[in-house]
Amino acid sequence: MRVVGAKGVGQMAGATEPCRARLHLVRELPSDAPEESSPRRELDPLLLRVAKGDDGAFAELYDVVTPAVFGLARRVIRQAEQAEEVAQEVLLEVWQQAPRFDPGRGTGFAWVMMMTHRRAVDRVRSAQSSIDREARVGQRSLAREHDEVVEVVEGRLEAEAVRECIGTLTDLQRESVTLAYFGGLTYSEGATRLGTPLGTIKTRMRDGLIRLRDCLGVTA
Amino acid sequence: MSDNLHALAAAYALDALDQTESGAFEEHLTGCDLCDTDVREMRETAAALAASVAETPPASLRSRVLEQASQTPQSESTTYAPVASLAEHKSRRLSTSRWLAGVAAAAMIVAGGLGISTYQVDQRADEAQVAAGEITALLADPGATVRRSEVVGGGTGTLVYSPTREQAAFLTVSVPATAPDQTYQLWAIDGGGATSLGLLQPDAGRGSALVDLPEGTTTFGMSVEPAGGSAAPTTDPVLLLELAT
């Protein structure tokens, strides 16, 4: 139960099928496929109970979602203690904001991950002023840092489906997406770091995420 | 321009836009259903990436979180609008702040110790309700800090800000009306100067605003400026509140 986030993705995309086959499958699904059966929706009923102040449901929700919260925070911040602080803030925010969770606007899992990513990125970005970061981006050591982020992330992408889908991206698509999501960089910082024009990064980020979306069979 | 903005849905969902772009995109989002769907799908996709890096957290975190939650009140069930509509804003900073002229803080009690305040807000518009919910959430945060001071010319101003300082609610009580060709303007001040947070036009002395404090803000200020606001303060502040260091 504790690593259900990763398990969920595997189930969602069908862990062993090749990506292209899934793409067709997804396209053929009726648009009114029952949402309740989706593993991505697993968190929703718990959140709706938490919304009513059910602390037992909150404990359950903690067990289900915290590994993904902590894991994401750790990837972005790269420092376990701070990642733990962020995870604590996020979980408390989930408790407080649960009455406002609206399943009609997306899955609970995506809702929690959005909070997590924002907080983690804020941490990273407030650690230094943007001027500092711009200056750093010009330094040579950054090339190494960049490779590190990409490698560490790719080496650790545990869910097979996600790894498979990421494998279908071009190098630049993959780097654009992972530098932003796991590296916490803005796209203009990513462009500087990869030595690529802004417009190109913007496009690759979009194309990469669209390809991932289709490969993973994500619908809003 | 809207094509360009539309292309930013992915970057937005990845939190890869800077503050200015993010504000512009959020504005665009309020009138673009297609973008809204895009952003939602992109967020779901990004969440799948997060699931792939799940990691067992330290065991001690569980009891800390559950204990803290048991002592923390929950927000009201006001559903968040995807993005609060941005009524009037001129500078780039303002696009990320939400301003609510005419939302009346009818009564406000600042309770010391925990820094929890309660108040009633006249909920006349949807936007006001969203903001009221957000302000309530802010006030309910056990880590929120309250700063209060008298305003030069009369009345008081109170600032409540979250532990992360991203967000703050500012409320005035009994402040005098400005001349018709003037307005109150709010400022975030740091070592480098003052950044406008927007204009405040209290109704019968009562005004409230929900603002996003820029990183590094050390002091919150309010001054009286010519109608329409100024790029930088042109008069002595009528209120200064130092944020905790």
Interface residues (C-beta under 8 A of the other chain):
Chain A: R2 V3 G5 A6 G8 V9 M12 A13 R40 A51 G53 D55 F58 A59 Y62 D63 T66 P67 A68 V69 F70 G71 L72 R74 R75 A80 E84 A87 Q88 E89 L91 L92 W95 Q96 Q97 A98 P99 R100 D102 R105 G106 T107 F109 A110 M113 M114 T116 H117 R118 R119 V121 D122 R125 S126 S129 S130 V153 R156 L157 E158 A159 V162 R163 V177 A180 Y181 F182 G184 L185 T186 Y187 S188 G190 K202 T203 M205 R206 G208 L209 I210 L212 R213 L216 V218 T219 A220
Chain B: A7 L8 A9 A10 A11 A13 L14 D15 A16 L17 D18 T37 R40 E41 M42 R43 E44 T45 A46 A47 A48 L49 A50 A51 S52 V53 A54 E55 T56 P57 P58 L61 R62 R64 V65 L66 Q68 A69 S70 T72 P73 Q74 S75 E76 S77 T78 T79 Y80 P82 G133 A137 A140 D141 P163 T164 E166 E215 G216
